[in-house]
Amino acid sequence: MKKRDESLFGGADDRVESVSEFTRRVKTLLESGLRPGWVRGEVSNLRAQASGHVYFSLKDAGAQLSAVLFRGDAVKQSVKLRDGLQIVVYGEVSVYEARGQYQLIVRAVIEDGVGKLQREFEVLKKRLADEGLFDAARKRAIPELPATVGFITSPTGAAVQDFLRILTRRGWRGRVVVLPAKVQGEGAADEMVAMLALAQALGIFDLLVIGRGGGSLEDLWAFNEEPLVRAVAACAVPVISAVGHEIDFTLCDFAADVRAETPSAAAELISSHFVAALERADRARTAMVGALDGAMERAQERLDHARSRLRLLSPAGQIEQCQLRLDDFANRLGSALRAAVQEKRQALAEMLTQWQRHSPEARVQLESHRLLSLWKRLQAASPASVLNRGFAIVRDEAGRPVAARKGLRPGQRLQTEFKDGILPVKVE
């Protein structure tokens, strides 16, 4: 019984996977094993989110497939989706792990009426590719600085205006010749083939551009017609294909030497080497001017130095140098003499000061000043000096000074002395 269980469910050592691990393995197998491709179906359950993403289902009579058109791809589509619309979509399978659900990530949408053209496109593309018409080995590099460029396009379309505006804005100095041709509808491919032949016959072009603005698959179909594709591949002049928008591809894009996403991108590509050359020339000019200025400055310095040496070595220069040295010696000698005289004068002044300090006249004078100071102090303390300062001296009958009120008796007669006289007074 144990052996039969192992044969049904595997060996005892088989690892058990979590749901996340198993779903991740399924996701890897599906996304790596299924290449992107075209799917036809009817739109149902259409839901446009505020984020810009669009969710819907593709169904037919036998099955249903979840699909999502993310915002970045949704804004590029010209088809307005609605429930019930028959469409053909291009995308790749993906697995939404949180729900364990596979879905189709849609990159391009066309109405089912275009499906026949798309199939024709794929069949012709494969046949021409198998012939080697699109091989990279047969493509040529476009010239870096083309002098004359031919643009095969409608002369009234916006593409030629955008092309010329970009070249003018970037300062391109070449010449553009518009080779007029229809770029849409019956006979458009034949006209463009004729313009390619004319351009080669004229022999004046360094580079050719063939293209137009964007549009639907039907609008761009002329650029998928086999005669034009072969003419582009066989052209003796390098060709840039600039058809439609960034997401648009035509067979001329594969046959041309270089594909540009838009006519404006072709103009930027053509002028890129010219702009780079201008920048290099400007840097070289700046470097040359800097080098020339530096050389001139160094030469001027050498010339000034030579002039100075010549001036110093000439007889007049020698005499000038001797005069300068003589003036310098004279100035130094004068400064030394003045310093010596000043030193002697200062020493003499110090000696005179010491002599005067110790001489008898100086001592007599000093004592005279001291006596005068003492006399002034004595005078300031004399009665007369006191009276002159507004005071008075009271004396009794014997002429003795009265120093205090105590001891005086009523009726006693006193004398009050002022600076201008004596006034008798009586004690009350």
JOWO-V500645 format. One record per residue. N is the residue number from 0. RES is the residue in one small letter. SS is DSSP state (alpha for helix, beta for strand, coil for the rest). OMEGA is omega in radians with two decimals (NA if undefined). D_LAST is the distance of its C-alpha to the last C-alpha in Angstrom with 2 decimals. Layout:
n=N res=RES ss=SS omega=OMEGA d_last=D_LAST
n=N res=RES ss=SS omega=OMEGA d_last=D_LAST
This chain:
n=0 res=m ss=coil omega=-3.14 d_last=162.36
n=1 res=k ss=alpha omega=-3.14 d_last=159.53
n=2 res=k ss=alpha omega=3.14 d_last=161.49
n=3 res=r ss=alpha omega=3.10 d_last=162.22
n=4 res=d ss=alpha omega=-3.12 d_last=158.48
n=5 res=e ss=alpha omega=3.13 d_last=157.60
n=6 res=s ss=alpha omega=-3.14 d_last=160.27
n=7 res=l ss=alpha omega=-2.96 d_last=158.79
n=8 res=f ss=alpha omega=3.12 d_last=155.06
n=9 res=g ss=coil omega=-3.10 d_last=155.00
n=10 res=g ss=coil omega=-3.10 d_last=154.34
n=11 res=a ss=coil omega=-3.08 d_last=151.87
n=12 res=d ss=coil omega=-3.14 d_last=149.60
n=13 res=d ss=coil omega=-3.12 d_last=149.11
n=14 res=r ss=coil omega=3.08 d_last=145.40
n=15 res=v ss=coil omega=-3.11 d_last=144.09
n=16 res=e ss=coil omega=2.99 d_last=142.05
n=17 res=s ss=coil omega=3.12 d_last=139.17
n=18 res=v ss=alpha omega=-3.14 d_last=139.50
n=19 res=s ss=alpha omega=-3.14 d_last=137.08
n=20 res=e ss=alpha omega=-3.13 d_last=139.07
n=21 res=f ss=alpha omega=-3.14 d_last=142.38
n=22 res=t ss=alpha omega=3.12 d_last=141.06
n=23 res=r ss=alpha omega=3.09 d_last=139.62
n=24 res=r ss=alpha omega=3.07 d_last=143.05
n=25 res=v ss=alpha omega=3.14 d_last=144.72
n=26 res=k ss=alpha omega=-3.12 d_last=142.20
n=27 res=t ss=alpha omega=-3.13 d_last=142.95
n=28 res=l ss=alpha omega=-3.12 d_last=146.70
n=29 res=l ss=alpha omega=-3.04 d_last=146.63
n=30 res=e ss=alpha omega=3.13 d_last=144.21
n=31 res=s ss=alpha omega=-3.06 d_last=145.91
n=32 res=g ss=alpha omega=-3.12 d_last=149.47
n=33 res=l ss=coil omega=3.13 d_last=149.45
n=34 res=r ss=coil omega=3.07 d_last=149.00
n=35 res=p ss=coil omega=-3.13 d_last=147.37
n=36 res=g ss=beta omega=-3.12 d_last=149.89
n=37 res=w ss=beta omega=3.14 d_last=150.70
n=38 res=v ss=beta omega=3.12 d_last=150.97
n=39 res=r ss=beta omega=3.08 d_last=152.25
n=40 res=g ss=beta omega=3.14 d_last=151.28
n=41 res=e ss=beta omega=-3.13 d_last=149.82
n=42 res=v ss=beta omega=3.02 d_last=146.08
n=43 res=s ss=beta omega=3.14 d_last=144.89
n=44 res=n ss=beta omega=-3.11 d_last=141.67
n=45 res=l ss=beta omega=3.13 d_last=139.63
n=46 res=r ss=beta omega=3.08 d_last=135.87
n=47 res=a ss=beta omega=-3.10 d_last=133.38
n=48 res=q ss=coil omega=3.09 d_last=130.04
n=49 res=a ss=coil omega=3.12 d_last=126.59
n=50 res=s ss=coil omega=-3.09 d_last=126.50
n=51 res=g ss=coil omega=3.09 d_last=129.39
n=52 res=h ss=coil omega=-3.13 d_last=131.99
n=53 res=v ss=beta omega=3.12 d_last=135.23
n=54 res=y ss=beta omega=3.11 d_last=137.23
n=55 res=f ss=beta omega=3.08 d_last=140.79
n=56 res=s ss=beta omega=2.98 d_last=144.21
n=57 res=l ss=beta omega=-3.11 d_last=147.43
n=58 res=k ss=beta omega=2.94 d_last=150.50
n=59 res=d ss=coil omega=-3.04 d_last=154.20
n=60 res=a ss=coil omega=-3.03 d_last=156.95
n=61 res=g ss=coil omega=-3.06 d_last=156.92
n=62 res=a ss=coil omega=3.13 d_last=153.37
n=63 res=q ss=beta omega=-3.06 d_last=149.65
n=64 res=l ss=beta omega=3.06 d_last=147.15
n=65 res=s ss=beta omega=-3.12 d_last=143.32
n=66 res=a ss=beta omega=3.09 d_last=141.78
n=67 res=v ss=beta omega=3.08 d_last=138.31
n=68 res=l ss=beta omega=-3.08 d_last=137.30
n=69 res=f ss=coil omega=-2.99 d_last=133.86
n=70 res=r ss=alpha omega=-3.10 d_last=131.44
n=71 res=g ss=alpha omega=3.10 d_last=131.90
n=72 res=d ss=alpha omega=-3.09 d_last=135.66
n=73 res=a ss=alpha omega=-3.08 d_last=135.43
n=74 res=v ss=coil omega=-3.12 d_last=133.63
n=75 res=k ss=coil omega=-3.03 d_last=136.48
n=76 res=q ss=coil omega=3.08 d_last=139.24
n=77 res=s ss=coil omega=3.14 d_last=140.76
n=78 res=v ss=coil omega=3.09 d_last=142.58
n=79 res=k ss=coil omega=-3.07 d_last=140.70
n=80 res=l ss=coil omega=3.05 d_last=141.57
n=81 res=r ss=coil omega=3.11 d_last=142.55
n=82 res=d ss=coil omega=3.13 d_last=144.40
n=83 res=g ss=coil omega=-3.11 d_last=148.14
n=84 res=l ss=coil omega=3.08 d_last=148.03
n=85 res=q ss=beta omega=-3.08 d_last=150.70
n=86 res=i ss=beta omega=2.97 d_last=149.17
n=87 res=v ss=beta omega=-3.08 d_last=149.87
n=88 res=v ss=beta omega=3.05 d_last=146.94
n=89 res=y ss=beta omega=-3.13 d_last=146.44
n=90 res=g ss=beta omega=-3.14 d_last=144.39
n=91 res=e ss=beta omega=-3.10 d_last=144.27
n=92 res=v ss=beta omega=3.07 d_last=144.30
n=93 res=s ss=beta omega=3.14 d_last=141.20
n=94 res=v ss=beta omega=3.04 d_last=140.35
n=95 res=y ss=beta omega=-2.95 d_last=137.29
n=96 res=e ss=coil omega=-3.07 d_last=136.71
n=97 res=a ss=coil omega=3.14 d_last=134.41
n=98 res=r ss=coil omega=-3.09 d_last=137.34
n=99 res=g ss=coil omega=-3.03 d_last=140.23
n=100 res=q ss=beta omega=3.07 d_last=141.47
n=101 res=y ss=beta omega=-3.11 d_last=143.02
n=102 res=q ss=beta omega=-3.14 d_last=142.40
n=103 res=l ss=beta omega=3.06 d_last=143.23
n=104 res=i ss=beta omega=-3.01 d_last=140.41
n=105 res=v ss=beta omega=3.10 d_last=141.46
n=106 res=r ss=beta omega=-3.11 d_last=140.81
n=107 res=a ss=beta omega=-3.11 d_last=142.93
n=108 res=v ss=beta omega=3.01 d_last=144.41
n=109 res=i ss=beta omega=3.09 d_last=147.30
n=110 res=e ss=beta omega=-3.03 d_last=149.23
n=111 res=d ss=alpha omega=3.08 d_last=152.60
n=112 res=g ss=alpha omega=3.13 d_last=154.31
n=113 res=v ss=alpha omega=-3.08 d_last=153.13
n=114 res=g ss=alpha omega=3.13 d_last=154.57
n=115 res=k ss=alpha omega=3.10 d_last=157.89
n=116 res=l ss=alpha omega=-3.14 d_last=156.22
n=117 res=q ss=alpha omega=3.12 d_last=154.18
n=118 res=r ss=alpha omega=3.08 d_last=157.32
n=119 res=e ss=alpha omega=3.11 d_last=159.01
n=120 res=f ss=alpha omega=-3.09 d_last=155.97
n=121 res=e ss=alpha omega=-3.13 d_last=156.17
n=122 res=v ss=alpha omega=-3.13 d_last=159.95
n=123 res=l ss=alpha omega=3.12 d_last=159.85
n=124 res=k ss=alpha omega=-3.12 d_last=156.87
n=125 res=k ss=alpha omega=-3.10 d_last=158.77
n=126 res=r ss=alpha omega=-3.14 d_last=161.96
n=127 res=l ss=alpha omega=3.10 d_last=160.22
n=128 res=a ss=alpha omega=3.12 d_last=158.16
n=129 res=d ss=alpha omega=3.08 d_last=161.34
n=130 res=e ss=coil omega=-3.11 d_last=162.74
n=131 res=g ss=coil omega=-3.09 d_last=159.78
n=132 res=l ss=coil omega=-3.08 d_last=158.47
n=133 res=f ss=coil omega=-3.06 d_last=154.89
n=134 res=d ss=coil omega=3.13 d_last=154.94
n=135 res=a ss=alpha omega=-3.08 d_last=151.82
n=136 res=a ss=alpha omega=-3.11 d_last=154.00
n=137 res=r ss=alpha omega=-3.14 d_last=155.33
n=138 res=k ss=coil omega=-3.12 d_last=151.95
n=139 res=r ss=coil omega=3.06 d_last=150.49
n=140 res=a ss=coil omega=3.12 d_last=146.92
n=141 res=i ss=coil omega=-3.14 d_last=145.54
n=142 res=p ss=coil omega=-3.09 d_last=144.61
n=143 res=e ss=coil omega=-3.10 d_last=140.97
n=144 res=l ss=coil omega=3.13 d_last=140.58
n=145 res=p ss=coil omega=3.13 d_last=143.24
n=146 res=a ss=coil omega=-3.12 d_last=143.43
n=147 res=t ss=beta omega=-3.11 d_last=145.44
n=148 res=v ss=beta omega=3.04 d_last=145.31
n=149 res=g ss=beta omega=-3.12 d_last=147.68
n=150 res=f ss=beta omega=3.11 d_last=146.52
n=151 res=i ss=beta omega=-3.07 d_last=149.37
n=152 res=t ss=beta omega=3.06 d_last=147.82
n=153 res=s ss=coil omega=-3.11 d_last=147.56
n=154 res=p ss=coil omega=-3.12 d_last=145.96
n=155 res=t ss=coil omega=-3.09 d_last=144.24
n=156 res=g ss=coil omega=3.11 d_last=142.83
n=157 res=a ss=alpha omega=-3.06 d_last=139.21
n=158 res=a ss=alpha omega=-3.10 d_last=140.24
n=159 res=v ss=alpha omega=3.10 d_last=140.88
n=160 res=q ss=alpha omega=3.09 d_last=137.58
n=161 res=d ss=alpha omega=-3.13 d_last=135.66
n=162 res=f ss=alpha omega=-3.11 d_last=137.62
n=163 res=l ss=alpha omega=-3.13 d_last=136.83
n=164 res=r ss=alpha omega=3.13 d_last=133.17
n=165 res=i ss=alpha omega=-3.13 d_last=132.61
n=166 res=l ss=alpha omega=3.14 d_last=134.33
n=167 res=t ss=alpha omega=-3.11 d_last=132.28
n=168 res=r ss=alpha omega=-3.11 d_last=128.99
n=169 res=r ss=coil omega=3.03 d_last=129.73
n=170 res=g ss=coil omega=-3.12 d_last=130.64
n=171 res=w ss=coil omega=-3.03 d_last=134.29
n=172 res=r ss=coil omega=-3.10 d_last=136.21
n=173 res=g ss=coil omega=-3.12 d_last=139.82
n=174 res=r ss=beta omega=3.10 d_last=142.18
n=175 res=v ss=beta omega=3.06 d_last=143.12
n=176 res=v ss=beta omega=3.11 d_last=146.45
n=177 res=v ss=beta omega=3.08 d_last=146.92
n=178 res=l ss=beta omega=-2.94 d_last=150.53
n=179 res=p ss=beta omega=3.11 d_last=150.85
n=180 res=a ss=coil omega=2.98 d_last=152.66
n=181 res=k ss=coil omega=3.13 d_last=152.65
n=182 res=v ss=coil omega=-3.12 d_last=150.81
n=183 res=q ss=coil omega=3.06 d_last=151.85
n=184 res=g ss=coil omega=-3.08 d_last=154.99
n=185 res=e ss=coil omega=3.11 d_last=158.65
n=186 res=g ss=coil omega=-3.11 d_last=159.45
n=187 res=a ss=alpha omega=-3.11 d_last=155.95
n=188 res=a ss=alpha omega=-3.14 d_last=157.21
n=189 res=d ss=alpha omega=3.14 d_last=160.04
n=190 res=e ss=alpha omega=-3.14 d_last=157.63
n=191 res=m ss=alpha omega=3.06 d_last=155.36
n=192 res=v ss=alpha omega=3.13 d_last=158.42
n=193 res=a ss=alpha omega=3.13 d_last=159.41
n=194 res=m ss=alpha omega=3.06 d_last=155.92
n=195 res=l ss=alpha omega=3.12 d_last=156.06
n=196 res=a ss=alpha omega=3.14 d_last=159.41
n=197 res=l ss=alpha omega=-3.14 d_last=158.11
n=198 res=a ss=alpha omega=3.13 d_last=155.04
n=199 res=q ss=alpha omega=-3.13 d_last=157.26
n=200 res=a ss=alpha omega=3.14 d_last=159.64
n=201 res=l ss=alpha omega=3.08 d_last=156.87
n=202 res=g ss=coil omega=-3.11 d_last=155.74
n=203 res=i ss=coil omega=-2.99 d_last=152.24
n=204 res=f ss=coil omega=3.02 d_last=150.25
n=205 res=d ss=coil omega=-3.05 d_last=148.45
n=206 res=l ss=beta omega=3.08 d_last=147.54
n=207 res=l ss=beta omega=3.03 d_last=148.50
n=208 res=v ss=beta omega=3.08 d_last=146.49
n=209 res=i ss=beta omega=-3.10 d_last=148.25
n=210 res=g ss=beta omega=-3.14 d_last=146.31
n=211 res=r ss=beta omega=3.08 d_last=144.65
n=212 res=g ss=coil omega=-3.06 d_last=141.88
n=213 res=g ss=coil omega=3.13 d_last=142.05
n=214 res=g ss=coil omega=3.12 d_last=144.22
n=215 res=s ss=coil omega=3.13 d_last=146.49
n=216 res=l ss=coil omega=3.10 d_last=149.42
n=217 res=e ss=coil omega=-3.13 d_last=151.74
n=218 res=d ss=coil omega=-3.06 d_last=149.50
n=219 res=l ss=coil omega=-2.96 d_last=149.63
n=220 res=w ss=alpha omega=-3.13 d_last=153.28
n=221 res=a ss=alpha omega=-3.12 d_last=154.54
n=222 res=f ss=alpha omega=3.06 d_last=152.81
n=223 res=n ss=alpha omega=-3.11 d_last=154.91
n=224 res=e ss=coil omega=-2.98 d_last=158.29
n=225 res=e ss=alpha omega=-3.13 d_last=160.54
n=226 res=p ss=alpha omega=-3.13 d_last=161.52
n=227 res=l ss=alpha omega=-3.14 d_last=157.88
n=228 res=v ss=alpha omega=3.13 d_last=156.89
n=229 res=r ss=alpha omega=3.13 d_last=159.79
n=230 res=a ss=alpha omega=3.10 d_last=158.95
n=231 res=v ss=alpha omega=-3.11 d_last=155.35
n=232 res=a ss=alpha omega=-3.07 d_last=156.54
n=233 res=a ss=alpha omega=-3.05 d_last=159.11
n=234 res=c ss=coil omega=-3.13 d_last=156.86
n=235 res=a ss=coil omega=3.12 d_last=156.81
n=236 res=v ss=coil omega=3.10 d_last=153.21
n=237 res=p ss=coil omega=-3.04 d_last=150.43
n=238 res=v ss=beta omega=2.96 d_last=149.46
n=239 res=i ss=beta omega=3.05 d_last=146.26
n=240 res=s ss=beta omega=-3.11 d_last=146.77
n=241 res=a ss=beta omega=-3.02 d_last=143.77
n=242 res=v ss=beta omega=2.95 d_last=144.91
n=243 res=g ss=coil omega=3.14 d_last=142.74
n=244 res=h ss=coil omega=-3.06 d_last=139.61
n=245 res=e ss=coil omega=-3.08 d_last=138.59
n=246 res=i ss=coil omega=-3.10 d_last=140.59
n=247 res=d ss=coil omega=3.04 d_last=143.70
n=248 res=f ss=coil omega=3.02 d_last=146.57
n=249 res=t ss=coil omega=3.14 d_last=149.83
n=250 res=l ss=alpha omega=3.05 d_last=152.83
n=251 res=c ss=alpha omega=3.09 d_last=151.85
n=252 res=d ss=alpha omega=-3.12 d_last=148.69
n=253 res=f ss=alpha omega=-3.09 d_last=150.91
n=254 res=a ss=alpha omega=-3.09 d_last=153.33
n=255 res=a ss=coil omega=3.11 d_last=150.74
n=256 res=d ss=coil omega=3.13 d_last=149.36
n=257 res=v ss=beta omega=3.03 d_last=145.80
n=258 res=r ss=beta omega=3.00 d_last=144.47
n=259 res=a ss=coil omega=-3.06 d_last=141.22
n=260 res=e ss=coil omega=-3.10 d_last=139.70
n=261 res=t ss=coil omega=3.01 d_last=139.15
n=262 res=p ss=alpha omega=3.09 d_last=139.75
n=263 res=s ss=alpha omega=3.10 d_last=136.02
n=264 res=a ss=alpha omega=3.09 d_last=136.34
n=265 res=a ss=alpha omega=3.12 d_last=139.33
n=266 res=a ss=alpha omega=3.11 d_last=137.24
n=267 res=e ss=alpha omega=3.13 d_last=134.51
n=268 res=l ss=alpha omega=-3.12 d_last=137.15
n=269 res=i ss=alpha omega=-3.06 d_last=138.77
n=270 res=s ss=alpha omega=-3.04 d_last=135.47
n=271 res=s ss=alpha omega=3.14 d_last=133.94
n=272 res=h ss=alpha omega=3.10 d_last=135.48
n=273 res=f ss=alpha omega=3.11 d_last=134.62
n=274 res=v ss=alpha omega=3.12 d_last=130.97
n=275 res=a ss=alpha omega=3.13 d_last=130.96
n=276 res=a ss=alpha omega=3.08 d_last=132.56
n=277 res=l ss=alpha omega=3.13 d_last=129.91
n=278 res=e ss=alpha omega=3.11 d_last=127.19
n=279 res=r ss=alpha omega=3.12 d_last=128.90
n=280 res=a ss=alpha omega=3.13 d_last=129.27
n=281 res=d ss=alpha omega=3.10 d_last=125.61
n=282 res=r ss=alpha omega=3.12 d_last=124.60
n=283 res=a ss=alpha omega=3.11 d_last=126.99
n=284 res=r ss=alpha omega=3.13 d_last=125.59
n=285 res=t ss=alpha omega=3.13 d_last=122.03
n=286 res=a ss=alpha omega=-3.14 d_last=123.09
n=287 res=m ss=alpha omega=3.12 d_last=125.02
n=288 res=v ss=alpha omega=3.10 d_last=122.12
n=289 res=g ss=alpha omega=3.13 d_last=119.80
n=290 res=a ss=alpha omega=3.14 d_last=122.29
n=291 res=l ss=alpha omega=3.12 d_last=122.78
n=292 res=d ss=alpha omega=3.12 d_last=119.04
n=293 res=g ss=alpha omega=3.14 d_last=118.63
n=294 res=a ss=alpha omega=3.11 d_last=121.52
n=295 res=m ss=alpha omega=-3.14 d_last=120.13
n=296 res=e ss=alpha omega=3.12 d_last=116.69
n=297 res=r ss=alpha omega=3.10 d_last=118.16
n=298 res=a ss=alpha omega=3.12 d_last=120.39
n=299 res=q ss=alpha omega=3.12 d_last=117.42
n=300 res=e ss=alpha omega=3.13 d_last=115.48
n=301 res=r ss=alpha omega=3.12 d_last=118.47
n=302 res=l ss=alpha omega=3.12 d_last=118.81
n=303 res=d ss=alpha omega=3.13 d_last=115.13
n=304 res=h ss=alpha omega=3.13 d_last=115.41
n=305 res=a ss=alpha omega=3.11 d_last=118.56
n=306 res=r ss=alpha omega=3.14 d_last=116.86
n=307 res=s ss=alpha omega=3.12 d_last=113.92
n=308 res=r ss=alpha omega=3.13 d_last=116.27
n=309 res=l ss=alpha omega=3.13 d_last=118.32
n=310 res=r ss=alpha omega=-3.12 d_last=115.21
n=311 res=l ss=alpha omega=-3.09 d_last=114.08
n=312 res=l ss=alpha omega=-3.14 d_last=117.54
n=313 res=s ss=coil omega=3.10 d_last=118.14
n=314 res=p ss=alpha omega=3.13 d_last=117.52
n=315 res=a ss=alpha omega=3.12 d_last=114.71
n=316 res=g ss=alpha omega=3.11 d_last=113.18
n=317 res=q ss=alpha omega=3.13 d_last=113.49
n=318 res=i ss=alpha omega=3.13 d_last=111.78
n=319 res=e ss=alpha omega=3.12 d_last=108.97
n=320 res=q ss=alpha omega=3.11 d_last=108.51
n=321 res=c ss=alpha omega=3.11 d_last=108.38
n=322 res=q ss=alpha omega=3.11 d_last=105.81
n=323 res=l ss=alpha omega=3.12 d_last=103.69
n=324 res=r ss=alpha omega=3.11 d_last=103.90
n=325 res=l ss=alpha omega=3.09 d_last=103.08
n=326 res=d ss=alpha omega=-3.14 d_last=100.02
n=327 res=d ss=alpha omega=3.11 d_last=98.97
n=328 res=f ss=alpha omega=-3.14 d_last=99.36
n=329 res=a ss=alpha omega=3.13 d_last=97.42
n=330 res=n ss=alpha omega=3.14 d_last=94.56
n=331 res=r ss=alpha omega=3.12 d_last=94.51
n=332 res=l ss=alpha omega=3.12 d_last=94.62
n=333 res=g ss=alpha omega=3.12 d_last=91.79
n=334 res=s ss=alpha omega=-3.14 d_last=89.67
n=335 res=a ss=alpha omega=3.13 d_last=90.40
n=336 res=l ss=alpha omega=3.14 d_last=89.49
n=337 res=r ss=alpha omega=3.11 d_last=86.24
n=338 res=a ss=alpha omega=3.13 d_last=85.34
n=339 res=a ss=alpha omega=3.12 d_last=86.13
n=340 res=v ss=alpha omega=-3.14 d_last=84.06
n=341 res=q ss=alpha omega=3.11 d_last=81.14
n=342 res=e ss=alpha omega=3.12 d_last=81.39
n=343 res=k ss=alpha omega=3.12 d_last=81.40
n=344 res=r ss=alpha omega=-3.14 d_last=78.43
n=345 res=q ss=alpha omega=3.11 d_last=76.43
n=346 res=a ss=alpha omega=3.11 d_last=77.36
n=347 res=l ss=alpha omega=3.13 d_last=76.35
n=348 res=a ss=alpha omega=3.12 d_last=73.00
n=349 res=e ss=alpha omega=3.13 d_last=72.35
n=350 res=m ss=alpha omega=3.10 d_last=73.30
n=351 res=l ss=alpha omega=-3.14 d_last=70.98
n=352 res=t ss=alpha omega=3.12 d_last=68.12
n=353 res=q ss=alpha omega=-3.14 d_last=68.78
n=354 res=w ss=alpha omega=-3.14 d_last=69.12
n=355 res=q ss=alpha omega=-3.13 d_last=65.86
n=356 res=r ss=alpha omega=-3.08 d_last=64.14
n=357 res=h ss=alpha omega=-3.10 d_last=65.38
n=358 res=s ss=coil omega=3.12 d_last=65.33
n=359 res=p ss=alpha omega=-3.14 d_last=62.98
n=360 res=e ss=alpha omega=3.14 d_last=61.59
n=361 res=a ss=alpha omega=3.13 d_last=60.61
n=362 res=r ss=alpha omega=3.11 d_last=58.84
n=363 res=v ss=alpha omega=-3.12 d_last=57.01
n=364 res=q ss=alpha omega=-3.14 d_last=55.95
n=365 res=l ss=alpha omega=3.13 d_last=54.81
n=366 res=e ss=alpha omega=3.10 d_last=52.66
n=367 res=s ss=alpha omega=3.11 d_last=51.26
n=368 res=h ss=alpha omega=-3.13 d_last=50.18
n=369 res=r ss=alpha omega=3.11 d_last=48.58
n=370 res=l ss=alpha omega=3.13 d_last=46.65
n=371 res=l ss=alpha omega=3.13 d_last=45.51
n=372 res=s ss=alpha omega=3.12 d_last=44.22
n=373 res=l ss=alpha omega=3.12 d_last=42.29
n=374 res=w ss=alpha omega=3.14 d_last=40.81
n=375 res=k ss=alpha omega=3.12 d_last=39.68
n=376 res=r ss=alpha omega=3.12 d_last=37.98
n=377 res=l ss=alpha omega=3.11 d_last=36.28
n=378 res=q ss=alpha omega=-3.12 d_last=35.13
n=379 res=a ss=alpha omega=-3.13 d_last=33.74
n=380 res=a ss=alpha omega=-3.12 d_last=31.56
n=381 res=s ss=coil omega=3.11 d_last=30.32
n=382 res=p ss=alpha omega=-3.12 d_last=26.69
n=383 res=a ss=alpha omega=3.13 d_last=28.07
n=384 res=s ss=alpha omega=3.11 d_last=29.70
n=385 res=v ss=alpha omega=3.12 d_last=26.49
n=386 res=l ss=alpha omega=3.14 d_last=24.66
n=387 res=n ss=alpha omega=3.13 d_last=27.73
n=388 res=r ss=coil omega=3.05 d_last=27.45
n=389 res=g ss=coil omega=3.11 d_last=24.10
n=390 res=f ss=coil omega=3.10 d_last=21.70
n=391 res=a ss=coil omega=3.14 d_last=18.96
n=392 res=i ss=beta omega=-3.14 d_last=18.38
n=393 res=v ss=beta omega=-3.14 d_last=15.06
n=394 res=r ss=beta omega=3.08 d_last=15.88
n=395 res=d ss=coil omega=-3.06 d_last=14.50
n=396 res=e ss=coil omega=-3.12 d_last=15.80
n=397 res=a ss=coil omega=3.13 d_last=19.20
n=398 res=g ss=coil omega=3.12 d_last=19.53
n=399 res=r ss=coil omega=3.13 d_last=19.56
n=400 res=p ss=beta omega=3.08 d_last=18.62
n=401 res=v ss=coil omega=-3.06 d_last=15.73
n=402 res=a ss=coil omega=-3.08 d_last=17.63
n=403 res=a ss=coil omega=-3.13 d_last=15.36
n=404 res=r ss=coil omega=-3.11 d_last=11.83
n=405 res=k ss=coil omega=3.14 d_last=13.36
n=406 res=g ss=coil omega=3.08 d_last=13.19
n=407 res=l ss=coil omega=-3.13 d_last=9.76
n=408 res=r ss=coil omega=-3.14 d_last=8.14
n=409 res=p ss=coil omega=3.13 d_last=5.01
n=410 res=g ss=coil omega=-3.12 d_last=5.89
n=411 res=q ss=coil omega=-3.10 d_last=8.04
n=412 res=r ss=beta omega=-3.11 d_last=9.61
n=413 res=l ss=beta omega=3.07 d_last=11.18
n=414 res=q ss=beta omega=3.12 d_last=14.09
n=415 res=t ss=beta omega=-3.07 d_last=14.95
n=416 res=e ss=beta omega=3.02 d_last=18.73
n=417 res=f ss=beta omega=-3.10 d_last=20.68
n=418 res=k ss=coil omega=-3.09 d_last=24.46
n=419 res=d ss=coil omega=3.06 d_last=24.68
n=420 res=g ss=beta omega=-3.08 d_last=22.22
n=421 res=i ss=beta omega=-3.13 d_last=18.97
n=422 res=l ss=beta omega=3.09 d_last=15.73
n=423 res=p ss=beta omega=3.09 d_last=13.15
n=424 res=v ss=beta omega=-3.13 d_last=9.43
n=425 res=k ss=beta omega=-3.12 d_last=6.30
n=426 res=v ss=coil omega=3.13 d_last=3.85
n=427 res=e ss=coil omega=NA d_last=0.00
